[in-house]
C-alpha cells in the first residue's frame, strides 16, 4: 500500500493542464495520463504552397541558357518574403516553329535558379502579354501541342518546385478567352493533352468553373473523401480566377442567371452563389487562387472573408490590383476570432491556404502495453486544405532518473491524413506510439508535420516554440 501511495504523477507542461490522472492496477500495472491546452497565434507562418505570390515574365529566345540570369537575380532579390512565384513564360518568338534547344535550355536553367531558392512555382505558358492573342498565337493548332510536349519534360524534372501549371497556353494572357482555339473541341483537346503529359504530382488549373465542367463533360464532381484519401492523382484540375471579387460575376467568371445543371446542361455559367458552391466542393481537392481586382463591395473584408473561405482560396497576387490591396491595408477585420481588430490584409495573409491550430491534447501511457495514446484536437482556420501530402511524426523523449535522454521518432503518417484536416473544421487526430514511462523518469512528446516532397517542417499557428523535434505537447512522469 505504501508503494501505491508513493506512486504519483508529476507533470511538466508548457500550458496549464486540464486533467491529470494515474490509474493503478494489480501488480504495479500503471496508466499515466494528462490533458493539455494550447493558445492560438496570429503570426504569419510562411508555410509552403499558400500565401501571396509575385509574378514575373520571361520571353524565350534562341539565345544562351543564362540570358536571363541578371533579370532573375533582380526578381529573386524582390521575392525574399514571397514563397509562391507565378512565372509567365512567353513563347511568341516560336509561334510558328518548335522551340529550339537553346530556348528549352533557357527554360530549364531559369527554373533551376528559382528552385534553388526554395520557391513554390506556378507556371503559365502563353503567347500574349498585350491582349492580342489572336495575332500572336500559332497559326497551326499542332504547334501548340508540340510546345506542350517539348516543355513537359523540363517541367516534370522540376516537380519538387513546380506546384501548379495554369491554363492551356492560349487566349489573351493565357486566360482562356479571345483565342482561335477556345472552341469546345480545341479547348478540350489541349486540356486533355497537357493532363496526359505533365507529371501527376503537379496540379493543373483552368480559368473558370464553366471551363472545367466542359473539359470534364459533367457538372458532377468526384467524392471528396475517396479522392483525397485515395491519393490516386487522377483528379487534379483546379482554378485560377484573375477577376476574383471584382464584381457580382467576378468580371465574367460567373453568369448572372440561375442555372439548373443536368447531364445535358453543364457547359453554361452559373450565377455567383452556384459557382461559389461548386468551388466549395471542388477546391477541397484542388487549389484555387488568382487576383483580387477592382475596388468594390464584393472585396470589402466582410464579404471577402466569406467568399475566400467558401472558394478555399490558397494563393493571391500580392500586387494586383493595388486599389484592393490598399483597401485591405486600411480596413479592419471584425470577425469573432483571434484576429478581431487586425487589418484585412493581415487577416487574409494569415488565412490563405491551410492554417493548423493545435487546441488540445490528451496523452495516456499504458506501461503494461508499452504504448502511448495521443488524442489531438486540431482546427484548420485557413481558407483551404493542404493539397500536397504531409508526413506526421511523433518524437518520444525518454528521460531516466539521472537526466539521460533517448529519442524515438515514430512516423504516424499512416494514422492520419493531413489533407482531410479541412478548413473550418476541427479534426480529432488519434495516434498510437511505442512508449513506457521510466521509473523515476519522464516521457516528453513532440509532434512534427513535414512536407513529403521537401521535408520542410509545417508551422503550426500556436504560441509554441518550434524545436528540433517539433512542437512539445507535454510530459508524463512517474516518481
N, C-alpha and C positions, 0 to 999 in steps of 0.2 A: 504494500500500500504506500509506503514512503517513497518507493521508486516512482510510482504512478503520480503521486502528488508533486514530486520534484520535476516531472516531465512537463515543461511549459513551452508555450510558443513565444518566440522573440522575433519581432518583425522589424525589418529595416525598410522604409518606404520613401518614395520621392514626394508623394501626395498623401494627404490624410486618408486612412483606410476606413471602409465601412463596416467590415465584418472580420473578425479573427476567430479561429477555432482550431482545436485539436481533438480528434476522435481517437480514443484509445480502446483497443480490443484486447482479447485474450493474448497472453504470451508476449506482450510488448508490441503487438502489431499496431502501427500508428498511421493515421491520415492527418496531414497538416494542410491547412487551407487558409486563404485570406482573400480579401477583395480590395481592389484599388480603383481610384477615380483619377481622371486626368483633366487638365484645363486646356481650353482651345486657344490657339494663337491666331492673330490676324496678320502675320507676316506674309510677304510674298515668298514663294518657295523655290522657284526656278527648277521645276521638275521637267523631265523630257516630254516631248510630244504635245505640249499645250502651251498656251500663252499668246503674247503678242508676236507678230513676225515682221521682219523687214523684207523689202522687195528690191531685187537688183536684176539688171538685164545684161545679156551678152548676145551679140550677133556673130554667129560662127562665120569664119572665113577660111581661106586656104592657106593662111599664114602659119607661123610656128606655134607649137603647142603652148609656149609660155607667153604668148602675145598679150594675155590679159592679166599677167602677174601684178603689174603696178596697180591696175584698176581693182583687182581683187584685194590687194593689200589695203587699199583705202576702204573698200567695203567692209573688210574684216575689222578694221580699227573702229568703224562706226557701229559695229554689231556685238561689242563685248558683252552687252547686257541683254541680248536677244537670242534666245535659244533656237527659235524657228526662223528659217530663211526661205523665202519664195524666190527661186531663180527662174527668170523668164529667158528661155533660150530661143533666139530668133533664127529661123532657117531660111529667110527670104533670099539670101545670096545663092541658095541652091534650089530655088523653087521649080526649076525645070531640069534638074540633074541629081544624081545621087550625091550624098555627102562624100567628100574626099577623105582620104586617110588623115590628112592634116586637120581637117575640121573635127573629125572624131577624136583625134589626139588632143585637140583643144578642149573638147568637152570632158574627156577623161581627166586631164590634168587639172582643170578648174574644179571639178568635183572633188578631186583629191585634196586640194587646198582647203576647201570648206570642211571636208570630212575630218581632216587632221586637227581642226579647231573645235571639233565636238558639236557642231550644229546639226539639228534635225532639218532635213531639206524637203521642201515642197518644190517640185519641178513642173514647169509648164512650157511645153514646146509650142511655137507659134510661127506665123509668117507675117504678123502685122502688129505694129505698135501705134498706128495712127488712125485706126478706124477705117482702113481701106483694104480689108482682107480680100475683097472681090478682085482687087488689082494685083495683089502680091501672092495669093495662093497658087500652088502648082496648077497648070492647065490640064495636067493628066492626073486622074484620081490615083492611079497606081503609084505615082511618085510619092504620095503621102504615105502609103503603106510601106514603100521602100525605106523612107526615112524612119518610120516607126521601127522597122526591123533592124536598121543599122544602129539606132541609138539604144535599142533594147539590151544588147549585150553589155554595153557600158553601164547603163542604169542598173542592171542586175548585178554587176560586180560591185556596186556601192549600196547593197541592200541594207547594210548596217546604218547608213546615214540617210538614204532616200526613203522618206516616210510615206509621201503621197505624190502621185502624178495627177495633175489637174488637166481636164479637158481631153479632146481628141485631135489636137493640133490645129483645128480650123475655126474660122469665124473671126470677127473683129476682136483683137486682144485675146484670141482663143477662148472667147466666152460663148461660143456655140450659137452665134447668130450672125446674120449678114455674110453668108458664105455660099459658095457654089455647091457645097457638099453637106448641107444640113437638112436635106430631104430625108424622110424616114429610112429609105434603103441605104443611102450612103452613110448616114449617121450611125445606124445600127451596125453596119459592116465595120466601120472604123472602131467603134466601141468594142465589139466582139474580138476584133483582131488584136487590139492592144491588150485586152484581157488575156488573150491566149499566149502572148509572148513576154509579158512582164512578170517577174518573179511574184509568186502569190503572197509573199510576205509584205509586198508594197501595196498600199491602198491606192485605188483609182477614184476619181470623182468627176461628176458631170455638173452642169450649171444649174439645173432646176429639177424638182421632183417630176415634172412632166417628161423631161428627157429620160430620166431613169425608168419611169414606167413604160415608156415607149421601147426602150432598149430591152427591158426585161420581158415585155409583152404581156404585162399583167399589172393590176393595181394591188395585188396581194403581196405581202412580204413574208419572208421565212419566219418560223418560230424563233423568237429571240433567244430563249434559254438553250435550245438544242444547237443553234448556230454558234453561240458564244462558248458554251461548254464543250461542244464537239470539236472546236478548233479545226474545222475542216478546210478553212481557207477558200471555200468555193463561193462565198458571198462577201464582196469587198468594195463595192462601188458606193461611195458616199457623195457628198455635195459640196460645192463651193458657191457661195452666194455673194457676188460683188455688188449687190444692191440691198444688202441687209439693213432692215429697219428704215429703209429710205422712203417708204410710203405705205399706203394700205395694201398695195400689191407688190411691195419691195421692188419697185421700178421695173415691173414687167415679169418678175419671177413667178408671181401668182396671177390668177384671174380675178374677176370681180363677181362672178356668178357662182351660186351653189351648184355643185355637180353631183350627180349620182353615179359613182364609179361602179361599173359592172364588168363582166368578162369581155364585153364588146365596147365599153366606153372607158378607156383608161388613158387615152392619149391627150386628153384635154387638161387644162389648168383648173384646179380647184380654187376656191376662194382662200383668203388668208387663214381662217380658222381651220379649214380642212387640210391645207398643206402643212400647217404647223403641227397638226395632229399626226399627219403622215410622218413627219420628221421625228416626232416624239417617239415613235416606234423604230423607224429606220435607224436613227442615229444612236440607239443603244448598241448597234452592231458595227457602224462605220462612222468615220469622222465627218464633221461639218464645220465649216469656217468661211471666212471671206472678209468683206469690207463693209463697215457701217458708214452709210452715206446720207448726206442732205439733212441738215438740222431741221427736225420736225417732231411733232408729238410722239411718234412711234419710237423714237430713240431717247425720249426723256427717260430718266432712270427708272421710274416706277413701272413704265411699260416695258422698257428694255430688259430689266431684270427678269420679268416673267417670260418674255419671248425667248431670250437667250437660253434660259433654263429649259424651256419646252422644246427648243430645237437642238438642245445638247451641243451648243457651240463650244469648240475647244481651241480655236485659234482665230485671231483677228489681226488685220493690218494696223500697225501702231501709228501710222502716219496718214491714213486715209479714212474718211476725209477729216481735215483738221478742224472744220467747224463742229463736227460731232465730238472729236477728241477734246477740244477746248471746252465744250459744254460739259462733258463728263468730268473735267477737272474742276468745274465750278459747282456742279450740282451735288447735293448731299443725299446719301442713301439713308432711308429711314425705316428699313425693314426690321422686323423683330428678331434680331440675332446679334451675334458678337460684333458685327460691322456697323451697327447703328451709329450714325454720326460721321462715318468716313466719307470721303469723296466717292462719287460714282465711278470715277476712273480707278480708284484703289479697289473698290468692290469688284468691278469687272476684272481687273488684273488678277485678283486672287481667286476668281471662280471660273476662269476659262479652263475647260478640261476637268480633270479629276482633282479632288482635294479631300484627303482622308483625315478624319479627326478620330483619334482613339478616345473613346468616352470612358470605358471601364474595363477591368479585367478581373476575373475570378480564377485563382490558381489553387489547385489541390494536388498534393503529392501523396500518393499511396505507397508508403515504404514497402509494404508486403507484396506489392506488384511491381516495384521499381519503375513506376511511371508517374508522370505529372500531367494533369489535365488542365488546359487553359481555355477559358471561355472569354473571348474578347467581344466587345461591342464597338463597332466602327461605323461612323457616319461618313458618307460621301456628300459633302456640302457643295461640291463643284457643280458645274453645269452638265458635265458629261462623265461617262465611264472612261477607263483606260481601254485602249484598243489593241495594244501590243501585250504580249504575255509578260507577267511579272512573277518572279520567284519569291517565296516566303521562307525565311529561316528563323528558327528559334535557337538561341545560344543559351546553354545552361552552364552557369559558373558554379562549381562546387568548391567551397572553401572549408578546409578542415579546421580543427580546434587550434592549430598553430598558425593559422593565417595563410596557408599554402592553397593556391587555387589551380584548378584544372578547368578546361573549357571544352564543352561538347557542342558542336554545331550540327543542328538537325534540319535537314531540308524537309519542310512540311508543305511544299507546293502542291502535292497531290491531295492534301486535306482541305484545301480551299481554292477557289478560282477567283482571283482578284478582279478579273473582268466582270464578274457578277456583283461586285460591290457598286451597285447602280446609284446614280445621283438622286438625291432627295430621299434616300432610304438608309435605314440602319441595318447593318449586316451583323448577324451573330456568328462569330467565327470560332469553331470548336477544334482545338488542336490537342494532340497527344504526343508526348516525347518521353524517351527514357530518362529517368531521374530517381534518385534516392537521397533523402536528406541525411547527411553525415552526422554521426553522433557528436554533439557539442560543436557542430559546424553549421553551415548555411548554404542554401541554394539561391542564386540570383538569376532571374530570367530576363532575356533581351529578345526583341523582335526586330528583324530587318527585312525590308522588301526591296528587291533589286530588279532592274530591267534585264530580262532574259537575254536580250541581244548584246548589251554593252556591259552589264554588271554594275551599272550606276545605281547607287542607293536612292530609293524614292523617299523624299522627305515627308514626314507627317506634319499636319497643321496643329501641333501641340506645343505647349510651353515646356519642352523637354529637350535636353541636350542629346544630339546625335553622337554617340560614342562609337568606337571602333567595332563593337559587337552589335551595334544598332541602338534602339531605344530601350532603356531599362524599364521593365514592367514592375518589378518589385522583388522582394526577397522573403524566403521562408527559412525558419531555423528551429532546431530542437536543442534545448540545453538542459 
